Amino acid sequence: MTRSGVFAKFVCFSAVVAAFAWAGALRAQPAFPSKPITIIVPFGAGGSTDVSTRALGEAAGRLLGQPVVVENRPGGSGAVAISALRLLPADGHALLIMGSTQIANQFLSDVAYNVERDLTPVVLHMSYHAGLAVRADSPWKTFRDFIAHVKANPGKVSYASAAAGTPQHLVMERLTREIGASMIFAPFGDGTKAVNALLGGHVDSVSQVTEWKPHVEAGTLRLLVTYGTKRMPQFPEVPTLIDLGYNITNVGFNSIVALKATPPERVAALARAFKTVLDNPNSEFAKVLTKFDLVGENLGPAEATAYFRKFETDTRAILSAAGIGKKP
C-alpha cells in the first residue's frame, strides 16, 4: 500500500473516531432544562411586574418542557433579589427580573453587584409608559405653556417623582438642561405618593409612570406629555417629547437576566422560548400588558446587551451632570 493510501485510511479512521466522540459528548450533555426554572422577582406578589412575569413564565415553560416558578424577593431596590440569584448555580435554571432601576442604582450608591460583570441578558421584554401631569385646575393647558412658565420662573416650579435615578426623573434632568431652567425635584419614594402630592397641591407637577392614569381619566389631572417613542394608545391626543421637538425619550424597562457564567447555548434556548411567547399578540402575557398599560418589547441577548450599555452610559452622564449620586 502506498504511503498516501495509508494516510487516507488514517484520516478516515480519525474522522470516524471524532464523529463517535462528538456524538458521545452530545449524549453526555444533560438535557436543558432538566428541572423547573425559577424567575426571581424583586417586588411583592400582585403587582404588574409579578403578574406579567407569571404570564410570560407559564407560556415559556410549556415551550421549554419544564414549569417556570416565580419567587418574590422584594427589598433594597432589587439588591436582595440580585444577591439571591448570585447564590445559585449558573446553569440557566435560575433567572432574575431586572429593570432600569437596578442599573441606575449602581451610580447612586454602593451596591454589591455590577450588572455587566455579574449578569447577562436573556430578553428585554417590556417597558413602561410615563409622562408629566399637572392638576386639571392648573393654568397650564399644554406642555408648551408649562415650559414657558418654568423658563420664566427658574428654580421655582416643582415636580414629584418616585425616586432619584428612575427614568422619569432622568428625563426631567435632561429636559431642564435642554431648556436652560432648573426645577425643584421632590422624590417621594413611591409613585402613588408622588401623584397624591400633586393631587394635594404640594407640588406643581408629577413625572411618573401611569399611577396618574385614573386621575387623568377622572378629570382631576391633566396629562401634558409622554416620554416614549410613540404616543400612548389610551391618550392619542397627548404628544410625546419627540412630537414637540425634544430629542428625549426615557422609559423604564424590565428584562430577564441570567448569571454571567451561564452557558451561552442555554441562554439562547431560553431566549428562543421567550421570543416565541412575545411574538404572539394573543398570549396571556399580551393581555396582561394591556391590563396594566405596559409596552411589549422583544430584544434578544445581543440587542438587550447593547441597550443596557447605552442606558448605563446615558444614566451615568445625566446623574453626573446633575451632581447626583456617588462620586467616581
BANU-618517 format. One line per field, with one value per atom (N, C-alpha, C): residue number from 0; atom name; z, x, y. Coordinates in steps of 0.1 Angstrom, whole numbers, plus 5000, padded with zeros to 4 digits. Each point is the difference from the previous one (the first is absolute). Example, Ala and Ser with C-alpha at 12.3 -4.5 7.8 and 13.67 -1.06 7.14 Angstrom:
BEGIN
i	0|0|0|1|1|1
at	N|CA|C|N|CA|C
Z	5078|5000|5000|4993|5000|5008
X	5132|4991|5009|4996|5009|4992
Y	4943|5012|5012|5011|5011|5011
This chain:
BEGIN
i	0|0|0|1|1|1|2|2|2|3|3|3|4|4|4|5|5|5|6|6|6|7|7|7|8|8|8|9|9|9|10|10|10|11|11|11|12|12|12|13|13|13|14|14|14|15|15|15|16|16|16|17|17|17|18|18|18|19|19|19|20|20|20|21|21|21|22|22|22|23|23|23|24|24|24|25|25|25|26|26|26|27|27|27|28|28|28|29|29|29|30|30|30|31|31|31|32|32|32|33|33|33|34|34|34|35|35|35|36|36|36|37|37|37|38|38|38|39|39|39|40|40|40|41|41|41|42|42|42|43|43|43|44|44|44|45|45|45|46|46|46|47|47|47|48|48|48|49|49|49|50|50|50|51|51|51|52|52|52|53|53|53|54|54|54|55|55|55|56|56|56|57|57|57|58|58|58|59|59|59|60|60|60|61|61|61|62|62|62|63|63|63|64|64|64|65|65|65|66|66|66|67|67|67|68|68|68|69|69|69|70|70|70|71|71|71|72|72|72|73|73|73|74|74|74|75|75|75|76|76|76|77|77|77|78|78|78|79|79|79|80|80|80|81|81|81|82|82|82|83|83|83|84|84|84|85|85|85|86|86|86|87|87|87|88|88|88|89|89|89|90|90|90|91|91|91|92|92|92|93|93|93|94|94|94|95|95|95|96|96|96|97|97|97|98|98|98|99|99|99|100|100|100|101|101|101|102|102|102|103|103|103|104|104|104|105|105|105|106|106|106|107|107|107|108|108|108|109|109|109|110|110|110|111|111|111|112|112|112|113|113|113|114|114|114|115|115|115|116|116|116|117|117|117|118|118|118|119|119|119|120|120|120|121|121|121|122|122|122|123|123|123|124|124|124|125|125|125|126|126|126|127|127|127|128|128|128|129|129|129|130|130|130|131|131|131|132|132|132|133|133|133|134|134|134|135|135|135|136|136|136|137|137|137|138|138|138|139|139|139|140|140|140|141|141|141|142|142|142|143|143|143|144|144|144|145|145|145|146|146|146|147|147|147|148|148|148|149|149|149|150|150|150|151|151|151|152|152|152|153|153|153|154|154|154|155|155|155|156|156|156|157|157|157|158|158|158|159|159|159|160|160|160|161|161|161|162|162|162|163|163|163|164|164|164|165|165|165|166|166|166|167|167|167|168|168|168|169|169|169|170|170|170|171|171|171|172|172|172|173|173|173|174|174|174|175|175|175|176|176|176|177|177|177|178|178|178|179|179|179|180|180|180|181|181|181|182|182|182|183|183|183|184|184|184|185|185|185|186|186|186|187|187|187|188|188|188|189|189|189|190|190|190|191|191|191|192|192|192|193|193|193|194|194|194|195|195|195|196|196|196|197|197|197|198|198|198|199|199|199|200|200|200|201|201|201|202|202|202|203|203|203|204|204|204|205|205|205|206|206|206|207|207|207|208|208|208|209|209|209|210|210|210|211|211|211|212|212|212|213|213|213|214|214|214|215|215|215|216|216|216|217|217|217|218|218|218|219|219|219|220|220|220|221|221|221|222|222|222|223|223|223|224|224|224|225|225|225|226|226|226|227|227|227|228|228|228|229|229|229|230|230|230|231|231|231|232|232|232|233|233|233|234|234|234|235|235|235|236|236|236|237|237|237|238|238|238|239|239|239|240|240|240|241|241|241|242|242|242|243|243|243|244|244|244|245|245|245|246|246|246|247|247|247|248|248|248|249|249|249|250|250|250|251|251|251|252|252|252|253|253|253|254|254|254|255|255|255|256|256|256|257|257|257|258|258|258|259|259|259|260|260|260|261|261|261|262|262|262|263|263|263|264|264|264|265|265|265|266|266|266|267|267|267|268|268|268|269|269|269|270|270|270|271|271|271|272|272|272|273|273|273|274|274|274|275|275|275|276|276|276|277|277|277|278|278|278|279|279|279|280|280|280|281|281|281|282|282|282|283|283|283|284|284|284|285|285|285|286|286|286|287|287|287|288|288|288|289|289|289|290|290|290|291|291|291|292|292|292|293|293|293|294|294|294|295|295|295|296|296|296|297|297|297|298|298|298|299|299|299|300|300|300|301|301|301|302|302|302|303|303|303|304|304|304|305|305|305|306|306|306|307|307|307|308|308|308|309|309|309|310|310|310|311|311|311|312|312|312|313|313|313|314|314|314|315|315|315|316|316|316|317|317|317|318|318|318|319|319|319|320|320|320|321|321|321|322|322|322|323|323|323|324|324|324|325|325|325|326|326|326|327|327|327
at	N|CA|C|N|CA|C|N|CA|C|N|CA|C|N|CA|C|N|CA|C|N|CA|C|N|CA|C|N|CA|C|N|CA|C|N|CA|C|N|CA|C|N|CA|C|N|CA|C|N|CA|C|N|CA|C|N|CA|C|N|CA|C|N|CA|C|N|CA|C|N|CA|C|N|CA|C|N|CA|C|N|CA|C|N|CA|C|N|CA|C|N|CA|C|N|CA|C|N|CA|C|N|CA|C|N|CA|C|N|CA|C|N|CA|C|N|CA|C|N|CA|C|N|CA|C|N|CA|C|N|CA|C|N|CA|C|N|CA|C|N|CA|C|N|CA|C|N|CA|C|N|CA|C|N|CA|C|N|CA|C|N|CA|C|N|CA|C|N|CA|C|N|CA|C|N|CA|C|N|CA|C|N|CA|C|N|CA|C|N|CA|C|N|CA|C|N|CA|C|N|CA|C|N|CA|C|N|CA|C|N|CA|C|N|CA|C|N|CA|C|N|CA|C|N|CA|C|N|CA|C|N|CA|C|N|CA|C|N|CA|C|N|CA|C|N|CA|C|N|CA|C|N|CA|C|N|CA|C|N|CA|C|N|CA|C|N|CA|C|N|CA|C|N|CA|C|N|CA|C|N|CA|C|N|CA|C|N|CA|C|N|CA|C|N|CA|C|N|CA|C|N|CA|C|N|CA|C|N|CA|C|N|CA|C|N|CA|C|N|CA|C|N|CA|C|N|CA|C|N|CA|C|N|CA|C|N|CA|C|N|CA|C|N|CA|C|N|CA|C|N|CA|C|N|CA|C|N|CA|C|N|CA|C|N|CA|C|N|CA|C|N|CA|C|N|CA|C|N|CA|C|N|CA|C|N|CA|C|N|CA|C|N|CA|C|N|CA|C|N|CA|C|N|CA|C|N|CA|C|N|CA|C|N|CA|C|N|CA|C|N|CA|C|N|CA|C|N|CA|C|N|CA|C|N|CA|C|N|CA|C|N|CA|C|N|CA|C|N|CA|C|N|CA|C|N|CA|C|N|CA|C|N|CA|C|N|CA|C|N|CA|C|N|CA|C|N|CA|C|N|CA|C|N|CA|C|N|CA|C|N|CA|C|N|CA|C|N|CA|C|N|CA|C|N|CA|C|N|CA|C|N|CA|C|N|CA|C|N|CA|C|N|CA|C|N|CA|C|N|CA|C|N|CA|C|N|CA|C|N|CA|C|N|CA|C|N|CA|C|N|CA|C|N|CA|C|N|CA|C|N|CA|C|N|CA|C|N|CA|C|N|CA|C|N|CA|C|N|CA|C|N|CA|C|N|CA|C|N|CA|C|N|CA|C|N|CA|C|N|CA|C|N|CA|C|N|CA|C|N|CA|C|N|CA|C|N|CA|C|N|CA|C|N|CA|C|N|CA|C|N|CA|C|N|CA|C|N|CA|C|N|CA|C|N|CA|C|N|CA|C|N|CA|C|N|CA|C|N|CA|C|N|CA|C|N|CA|C|N|CA|C|N|CA|C|N|CA|C|N|CA|C|N|CA|C|N|CA|C|N|CA|C|N|CA|C|N|CA|C|N|CA|C|N|CA|C|N|CA|C|N|CA|C|N|CA|C|N|CA|C|N|CA|C|N|CA|C|N|CA|C|N|CA|C|N|CA|C|N|CA|C|N|CA|C|N|CA|C|N|CA|C|N|CA|C|N|CA|C|N|CA|C|N|CA|C|N|CA|C|N|CA|C|N|CA|C|N|CA|C|N|CA|C|N|CA|C|N|CA|C|N|CA|C|N|CA|C|N|CA|C|N|CA|C|N|CA|C|N|CA|C|N|CA|C|N|CA|C|N|CA|C|N|CA|C|N|CA|C|N|CA|C|N|CA|C|N|CA|C|N|CA|C|N|CA|C|N|CA|C|N|CA|C|N|CA|C|N|CA|C|N|CA|C|N|CA|C|N|CA|C|N|CA|C|N|CA|C|N|CA|C|N|CA|C|N|CA|C|N|CA|C|N|CA|C|N|CA|C|N|CA|C|N|CA|C|N|CA|C|N|CA|C|N|CA|C|N|CA|C|N|CA|C|N|CA|C|N|CA|C|N|CA|C|N|CA|C|N|CA|C|N|CA|C|N|CA|C|N|CA|C|N|CA|C|N|CA|C|N|CA|C|N|CA|C|N|CA|C|N|CA|C|N|CA|C|N|CA|C|N|CA|C|N|CA|C|N|CA|C|N|CA|C|N|CA|C|N|CA|C|N|CA|C|N|CA|C|N|CA|C|N|CA|C|N|CA|C|N|CA|C|N|CA|C|N|CA|C|N|CA|C|N|CA|C|N|CA|C|N|CA|C|N|CA|C|N|CA|C|N|CA|C|N|CA|C|N|CA|C|N|CA|C|N|CA|C|N|CA|C|N|CA|C|N|CA|C|N|CA|C|N|CA|C|N|CA|C|N|CA|C|N|CA|C|N|CA|C|N|CA|C|N|CA|C|N|CA|C|N|CA|C|N|CA|C|N|CA|C|N|CA|C|N|CA|C|N|CA|C|N|CA|C|N|CA|C|N|CA|C|N|CA|C|N|CA|C
Z	5000|5000|5000|4992|4999|5013|5002|5012|5000|4988|4999|5004|4996|5003|5015|5007|5014|5007|4995|5006|4998|4988|4998|5010|5002|5009|5014|5004|5013|5002|4990|5001|5001|4992|5001|5014|5005|5013|5011|4999|5010|4999|4988|4999|5006|4998|5006|5016|5005|5014|5006|4992|5005|5000|4990|4999|5011|5004|5011|5013|5001|5013|5001|4988|5001|5003|4994|5004|5014|5005|5015|5009|4996|5008|5000|4989|5000|5009|5000|5008|5015|5003|5013|5006|4991|5005|5006|5012|5005|4992|5000|4993|5007|4993|5006|4994|5009|5015|5005|5011|5006|5013|5004|5012|4998|5009|4999|5000|4993|5000|5009|5008|5009|4995|5000|4997|5013|5004|5012|4997|5007|4997|5012|4998|5011|5006|4998|5005|5006|5008|5006|4990|5005|4991|4997|4988|4997|4992|4999|4992|4985|4992|4985|4997|5007|4997|5003|5012|5004|4991|4997|4992|4985|4995|4986|4999|5010|5001|5000|5008|5001|4987|4993|4987|4990|4999|4991|5003|5013|5004|4998|5002|4998|4985|4991|4986|4995|5005|4996|5006|5012|5006|4991|4994|4992|4988|4994|4989|5004|5012|5005|5006|5003|5006|5014|5007|5015|5005|5012|5005|5004|4999|5005|5013|5010|5013|5003|5005|5004|5015|5004|5014|5003|5008|5003|5011|4997|5010|5000|5006|5000|5010|4998|5009|4994|5006|4995|4986|4994|4986|4991|5003|4991|5005|5009|5005|5006|5008|5006|4990|4990|4989|4993|4997|4993|5008|5013|5010|5000|5000|5000|4988|4988|4988|5000|5005|5000|5009|5008|5009|4993|4988|4993|4989|4996|4989|4987|4992|4987|4989|5001|4991|4992|5001|4992|5006|5012|5006|5010|5002|5009|4992|5000|4992|5009|4995|5008|4992|5005|4994|5004|4990|5003|4992|5006|4993|5000|4994|4999|5014|5010|5013|5005|4998|5005|4993|4988|4993|5005|5002|5004|5015|5008|5014|5001|4990|5001|5000|4995|5000|5011|5008|5010|5014|5002|5013|4998|5011|4999|5001|4990|4999|4999|5003|5000|4987|4990|4987|4989|4989|4988|4988|4994|4990|4989|4994|4989|5004|5012|5005|5004|5007|5006|4992|4991|4993|4985|4994|4985|4996|4991|4996|4992|5003|4992|4991|5005|4992|5007|4993|5005|4995|5009|4995|5002|5008|5001|5005|4998|5004|5006|5005|5007|4993|4999|4996|5012|4997|5010|4994|5009|4995|5011|4996|5009|5001|5012|5003|5009|4999|5009|5005|5010|5004|4989|4999|4989|5002|5013|5002|4999|4995|4999|4987|4999|4989|4987|5001|4988|4993|4988|4992|4991|4997|4991|5006|4995|5004|4997|4989|4996|5010|5005|5011|5012|5004|5012|4999|4988|4998|5000|4994|5000|5014|5009|5014|5007|4998|5006|4996|4987|4996|5006|5002|5006|5015|5006|5015|5003|4996|5002|5015|5004|5013|5009|4995|5008|4998|4988|4997|5004|5007|5005|4993|5001|4994|5010|5002|5008|4992|5006|4993|5011|4996|5010|5007|4992|5006|4990|5005|4992|4992|4987|4992|4992|5003|4992|4986|4989|4987|5000|5008|5000|5007|5008|5006|4990|4994|4990|4988|4996|4988|5004|5012|5004|5002|5004|5001|4986|4991|4986|4995|5003|4995|5005|5013|5006|4995|4997|4995|4986|4992|4986|5000|5009|4999|5008|5008|5007|5012|5006|5012|5010|5012|5010|5006|5006|5007|5013|5009|5013|4999|5003|5000|5014|5000|5013|5000|5004|5000|5012|4997|5011|5003|4994|5003|4994|4994|4995|4990|4989|4990|5004|5008|5004|5010|5008|5009|4992|4990|4992|4993|4995|4994|5010|5012|5011|5004|4999|5004|4990|4987|4990|5003|5002|5003|5012|5010|5012|4998|4989|4998|5006|5003|5007|4990|4987|4989|4988|4990|4988|4990|5000|4989|5005|4992|5003|4988|5000|4989|5005|4994|5006|4989|5003|4992|5003|4995|4999|5013|5011|5012|4999|4990|4998|4991|4994|4989|5006|5011|5004|5003|5004|5004|4987|4990|4987|4994|5001|4995|5007|5013|5009|4998|4994|4997|5011|5010|5011|4997|4990|4996|4985|4995|4985|4996|4990|4995|4989|5002|4990|4989|5004|4990|5005|4991|5003|4995|5005|4998|4990|4994|4992|4985|4992|4986|4992|5006|4994|5010|4996|5009|5007|5011|5007|4993|4998|4993|5008|5013|5009|4999|4997|4999|4987|4989|4987|4997|5007|4998|5007|5009|5008|4993|4997|4993|5008|4993|5006|5000|5007|5000|4986|4993|4986|4991|5002|4992|5001|5012|5003|4997|4994|4996|5009|5011|5009|4997|4998|4997|5013|5007|5013|5001|5004|5004|5012|5009|5011|5007|4998|5006|5008|5011|5008|4993|5002|4994|5010|4996|5007|4991|5005|4992|5008|4994|5007|4997|5011|4999|5007|4997|5006|5005|5008|5005|4988|5001|4989|4995|5009|4997|4994|4998|4994|4986|4996|4987|4989|4990|4990|4993|4998|4993|5008|5013|5009|5000|5000|4998|4987|4990|4986|5001|5006|5001|5007|5011|5008|4992|4993|4992|4989|4994|4989|5005|5012|5006|5003|5007|5003|4987|4990|4988|4993|5001|4994|5007|5013|5008|4996|5000|4997|4986|4991|4986|4998|5011|4999|5005|4992|5005|5008|4999|5007|5013|5004|5012|5013|5011|5012|5005|4996|5004|4993|4987|4993|5006|5006|5006|5013|5007|5013|4997|4989|4996|4998|4993|4998|5013|5009|5012|5009|5000|5008|4992|4988|4992|4998|4997|4998|4985|4996|4986|4998|4991|4997|4992|5004|4993|4996|4992|4996|4996|5009|4997|5005|4991|5004|5007|5003|5008|4994|4988|4994|5000|4996|4999|5014|5010|5014|5006|4997|5005|4995|4987|4995|5006|5003|5006|5014|5007|5014|5000|4991|5000|4997|4991|4997|5011|5007|5011|5011|5003|5010|4997|4988|4996|5001|4995|5001|5014|5009|5013|5008|4998|5007|4997|4987|4995|5006|5000|5005|5015|5008|5014|5003|4993|5002|4998|4989|4996|5011|5006|5010|5014|5001|5013|5010|4994|5008|5000|5012|5000|5007|5000|5006|4992|5006|4993|4994|4988|4994|5008
X	5008|4992|5009|4996|5008|4998|5010|5000|4987|4996|4988|4988|4999|4989|4999|5011|5000|4995|5005|4996|4985|4995|4985|4992|5005|4992|5001|5012|5001|4991|4999|4991|4986|4996|4986|4997|5010|4998|4999|5008|5000|4987|4994|4987|4989|5001|4989|5001|5012|5002|4995|5003|4996|4985|4994|4985|4994|5005|4995|5002|5011|5003|4991|4997|4991|4986|4995|4987|4999|5011|5000|5000|5007|5000|4986|4993|4986|4991|5002|4991|5004|5013|5004|4995|4996|4995|4986|4997|4987|4990|4988|4989|4998|4996|4997|4987|4992|5001|4997|5007|4998|4991|4996|4992|4993|4990|4993|5010|4996|5007|4994|5009|4995|5003|4990|5003|4998|5010|5000|4995|4989|4994|5003|5006|5004|4989|4987|4989|4990|4991|4990|4990|4992|4990|4988|4994|4988|5002|5012|5003|5001|5002|5001|5012|5012|5012|4998|4994|4997|4990|4989|4990|5005|5007|5005|5010|5009|5010|4994|4989|4993|4994|4994|4994|5010|5011|5011|5007|5002|5007|4991|4987|4992|5000|4999|5000|5014|5011|5013|5003|4995|5002|4994|4988|4994|5009|5007|5009|5013|5004|5013|4998|4988|4997|5003|5001|5001|4993|4994|4992|5010|4995|5007|4993|5008|4996|5004|4991|5004|5002|5012|5003|5002|4991|5001|5010|5009|5011|5001|4990|5001|5010|5004|5009|5013|5004|5013|5000|4989|4999|5005|4998|5004|5013|5007|5013|4998|4989|4997|4998|4993|4997|5013|5008|5013|5009|5001|5008|4995|4987|4994|5004|5000|5004|5015|5008|5015|5004|4991|5003|4996|4994|4996|5009|5000|5008|4997|5011|4998|4997|4989|4997|4987|4995|4988|4987|5000|4987|4996|5008|4997|5001|4990|5000|4995|5001|4996|4993|4990|4994|5009|5006|5008|4995|4999|4995|5010|4995|5009|5004|4992|5004|5012|5001|5012|5013|4999|5012|5003|4990|5003|5005|4996|5005|5015|5006|5015|5007|4993|5007|4994|4991|4994|5006|5003|5005|5009|5007|5008|4991|5001|4992|5010|4995|5009|5001|4993|5000|5005|5004|5004|4993|4991|4991|5008|5010|5008|5008|5006|5008|4993|4988|4993|4989|4994|4988|5000|4992|4999|4986|4996|4985|4996|4988|4993|4990|4992|4990|4996|4998|4994|4986|4990|4987|4989|5003|4989|5005|4993|5003|4988|5001|4989|4997|4988|4996|5003|5003|5003|4997|4997|4998|4999|4997|4999|4986|4995|4986|4999|4990|4997|4986|4996|4986|4991|4988|4991|4997|5001|4996|5013|5011|5012|4999|5008|4998|5007|5007|5007|4991|4996|4992|5008|5012|5009|5014|5008|5014|5007|4997|5007|4997|4988|4996|5009|5001|5007|5015|5006|5014|5002|4991|5002|5000|4991|5000|5013|5005|5012|5012|5001|5010|4999|4988|4998|5002|5000|5001|5010|5013|5010|5001|5001|5002|4988|4988|4989|4989|5000|4989|5005|4991|5004|4993|5007|4994|5003|4991|5001|5003|5007|5003|5003|5001|5002|5013|5011|5013|5011|5011|5011|5005|5004|5006|4990|4987|4989|5000|4996|4999|4991|4990|4991|5007|5009|5009|5010|5007|5011|4995|4988|4995|4998|4996|4998|5014|5010|5013|5005|4998|5004|4992|4987|4991|5005|5002|5003|5014|5009|5013|4998|4991|4998|4993|4990|4994|5007|5010|5008|4994|4991|4993|4998|5004|4999|4986|4997|4987|5003|4991|5001|4996|5009|4997|4996|4988|4995|4998|5010|4998|4991|4991|4991|5001|5010|5002|4990|4989|4990|4991|4997|4993|4986|4993|4987|5000|5010|5002|5003|5008|5003|4988|4991|4988|4991|4999|4992|5005|5013|5005|4995|5000|4994|4985|4993|4985|4998|5009|4998|5006|5005|5005|5014|5007|5013|5011|4998|5010|4992|5008|4993|4997|5008|4998|5006|4998|5005|5005|5013|5006|5001|4991|4999|4994|5001|4993|4985|4992|4985|4992|5006|4992|4990|5003|4992|4988|5000|4989|4986|4996|4986|4996|5009|4997|4999|5008|4998|4986|4997|4987|4988|5002|4990|4999|5010|4999|5006|5007|5006|5015|5006|5013|5000|5010|5002|5013|5000|5013|5005|5012|5005|5009|5008|5009|5004|5004|5005|5014|5007|5015|5004|4991|5003|5003|5004|5002|4987|4989|4987|4990|4989|4989|4993|4995|4993|4986|4997|4988|4988|5001|4989|4998|5010|4999|5007|4994|5006|5001|4993|5000|5012|5007|5011|5013|5008|5012|5011|5010|5012|5010|5011|5010|5006|5001|5005|4991|4987|4990|5002|5004|5002|5014|5008|5013|5012|4997|5011|5005|5013|5005|5003|4989|5001|4990|5004|4992|5006|4993|5005|4989|5000|4989|5007|4993|5005|4997|5008|4998|5003|4995|5003|5006|5010|5006|5001|5004|5003|5015|5007|5014|5004|5012|5006|5013|5006|5014|5009|5011|5009|5006|5003|5007|4990|4988|4990|5005|5000|5004|4992|5007|4993|4989|5002|4989|4988|5001|4988|4993|5008|4994|4992|5006|4994|4987|5000|4988|4989|5003|4990|4995|5009|4996|4990|5003|4991|4986|4999|4987|4992|5007|4994|4996|5009|4996|4988|4998|4988|4988|5000|4989|4997|5011|4999|4995|5002|4996|4985|4994|4985|4992|4993|4992|4987|4997|4988|5004|5012|5004|4994|5000|4996|5009|5013|5009|4996|4996|4995|4988|4991|4988|5004|5010|5004|5006|5008|5006|4989|4989|4989|4993|4998|4994|5007|5014|5008|5006|4996|5005|5015|5005|5014|5003|5012|5004|5008|4997|5007|5013|5011|5012|5005|5010|5005|5015|5009|5014|5007|5007|5007|5013|5008|5013|5009|5003|5009|4994|4988|4993|4999|4996|4998|5013|5011|5013|5004|4998|5003|4991|4987|4991|5004|5004|5005|5012|5010|5012|4997|4991|4996|4993|4991|4992|5010|5010|5010|5008|5004|5008|4992|4987|4992|4996|4997|4997|5011|5012|5012|5002|4999|5002|4990|4987|4989|5002|5002|5002|5012|5011|5012|4998|4993|4998|4991|4991|4991|5006|5012|5006|4994|4994|4993|5007|5000|5006|5014|5005|5013|5011|5011|5012|5008|5005|5008|5013
Y	4988|5012|5012|5010|5013|5008|5008|5009|5009|5004|5009|4992|4987|4992|4998|4997|4998|5013|5012|5012|5003|4996|5002|4992|4987|4992|5005|5006|5005|5012|5008|5012|4996|4990|4995|4994|4992|4994|5011|5010|5011|5007|5002|5007|4992|4987|4991|5001|4999|5001|5013|5011|5014|5001|4994|5000|4993|4988|4993|5007|5007|5007|5012|5007|5011|4996|4989|4995|4996|4994|4996|5012|5011|5012|5006|4999|5005|4992|4987|4992|5002|5004|5002|5013|5010|5012|4999|5005|4998|5009|4995|5007|5013|5011|5013|5005|5004|5000|4986|4996|4987|5000|5012|5002|5014|5003|5012|5012|5011|5012|5010|5007|5010|5014|5009|5014|5008|5006|5008|5014|5005|5013|5009|5012|5008|5009|4995|5007|4990|5005|4991|4994|4991|4994|5009|4999|5007|5012|5006|5012|4996|5011|4997|4992|5002|4992|4985|4998|4986|4993|5007|4993|4998|5010|4998|4989|4999|4990|4986|4998|4987|4997|5009|4997|4996|5008|4997|4986|4998|4988|4988|5000|4989|4995|5010|4997|4995|5006|4996|4986|4997|4987|4988|5003|4990|4997|5010|4998|4993|5003|4994|4986|4996|4987|4999|5012|5000|5012|4999|5011|5011|5012|5012|5005|5001|5004|5014|5009|5013|5001|5006|5002|5014|5006|5014|5003|5009|5004|5015|5007|5014|5006|5012|5007|5005|5011|5006|5005|5004|5004|4990|4987|4990|4993|5006|4994|4986|4999|4987|4989|5003|4990|4996|5010|4997|4992|5003|4992|4985|4999|4986|4992|5007|4993|4996|5009|4998|4988|4995|4989|4987|5000|4988|4996|4988|4995|5008|5002|5007|4990|4993|4989|5003|5012|5004|4997|4993|4997|5010|5011|5011|5013|5008|5012|5011|5012|5012|5011|5006|5012|5012|5006|5012|5012|5011|5012|5011|5011|5012|5005|4999|5005|4993|4987|4993|5004|5004|5005|5014|5009|5013|5000|4991|5000|4998|4994|4999|5013|5011|5013|5009|4995|5008|4996|4988|4996|4987|4996|4988|4988|4992|4988|4988|4988|4989|4993|5005|4994|5009|4995|5007|4993|5007|4994|4994|5007|4995|4988|5000|4990|4987|5002|4989|4994|5007|4995|5001|4992|5000|5000|5009|5001|4987|4996|4990|5006|5010|5007|5013|5010|5013|4999|4998|4996|5011|5010|5010|5014|5010|5013|5007|5012|5007|5013|5004|5013|5009|5012|5011|5013|5010|5013|5011|5012|5011|5005|5000|5004|5012|5008|5011|4999|5008|5000|5006|4995|5005|5015|5005|5014|5009|4995|5008|5009|5010|5009|4995|4988|4995|4990|5004|4992|4990|5004|4992|5000|4991|4999|5013|5006|5012|5011|5001|5009|4998|4987|4996|5004|4997|5003|5015|5008|5014|5006|4994|5004|4996|4988|4996|5009|5004|5009|5014|5004|5013|5000|4988|4999|4989|5002|4989|4997|4987|4996|5001|5003|5002|4990|4994|4990|4986|4993|4987|4988|4989|4987|4989|4992|4988|4988|4990|4987|4990|4988|4989|5001|5002|4999|5005|5004|5004|4988|5003|4989|4992|5002|4994|5006|4993|5007|5012|5000|5012|5012|4998|5010|5005|4990|5003|5008|4997|5008|5014|5003|5014|5007|4993|5006|5003|4992|5003|5012|5000|5011|5013|5001|5013|5005|4991|5004|5005|4994|5004|5014|5003|5013|5010|4996|5010|5006|4993|5005|4988|5003|4989|4999|4988|4998|4993|5000|4994|4985|4991|4986|4995|4994|4995|4985|4992|4985|4996|4991|4996|4985|4993|4986|4990|5005|4992|5008|4994|5007|5004|4992|5004|5012|5000|5012|5012|4999|5011|5006|4992|5004|5007|4994|5005|5014|5002|5013|5011|4996|5009|5003|4989|5002|5009|4999|5008|5014|5003|5014|5003|4989|5002|5002|4996|5002|5005|5005|5006|4989|4989|4990|4987|4990|4987|4993|4995|4993|4985|4992|4986|4991|4987|4990|5001|4991|5003|4999|5003|5002|5012|5009|5011|4997|4989|4997|5001|4993|5001|5014|5009|5014|5008|4997|5006|4997|4987|4995|5006|5003|5005|5016|5006|5014|5008|4994|5008|5004|4992|5004|5001|5007|5002|4995|4991|4995|5009|5005|5010|4994|4989|4995|4986|4991|4987|4999|4989|4999|4989|4993|4989|5004|4991|5003|5001|4995|5001|5005|5006|5004|4988|5003|4989|4998|4987|4997|5005|5000|5005|5015|5007|5015|5005|4997|5003|5015|5008|5014|5007|4992|5006|4998|5010|4999|4993|4995|4996|5011|4999|5011|5001|4988|5000|5008|4998|5008|5015|5004|5015|5005|4992|5004|4998|4992|4997|4986|4998|4987|4993|4997|4994|4989|4988|4989|4993|4995|4993|4993|4987|4992|4988|4997|4988|4987|4991|4987|4988|4989|4987|4990|4993|4989|4988|4989|4987|4998|4998|4998|4987|4995|4988|5004|4991|5002|5000|5008|5002|4987|4991|4987|4990|5003|4991|4996|4987|4996|5007|5006|5008|4992|4987|4992|4999|5001|4999|5014|5011|5013|5001|4994|5001|4992|4988|4992|5007|5007|5007|5012|5007|5011|4996|4989|4995|4998|4994|4997|5013|5010|5012|5008|5000|5007|4994|4987|4994|5005|5001|5006|5014|5008|5014|5004|4990|5002|4998|4994|4996|5012|5007|5011|4996|4987|4995|4992|5001|4993|5006|4992|5006|5011|4999|5011|5013|4999|5012|5006|4992|5005|5007|4995|5006|5014|5001|5013|5010|4996|5009|5004|4991|5002|5011|4999|5009|5011|5002|5012|4999|4988|4997|4999|5001|4999|4987|4992|4988|5003|4994|5001|4986|4999|4987|5001|5003|5001|4988|4993|4988|5003|4990|5002|5011|5000|5009|5014|5002|5013|5006|4991|5005|5004|4993|5004|5014|5002|5013|5011|4997|5009|5003|4990|5002|5010|4997|5009|5014|5003|5013|5007|4992|5005|5004|4991|5003|5013|5001|5012|5013|4999|5012|5004|4989|5003|5006|4994|5005|5015|5003|5014|5010|4996|5009|5002|4990|5001|5008|4998|5008|5015|5003|5014|5006|4992|5006|5000|4995|4999|4991|4989|4990|4987|4994|4986|5000|4988|4998|5006|5003|5006|4988|5003|4989|4996
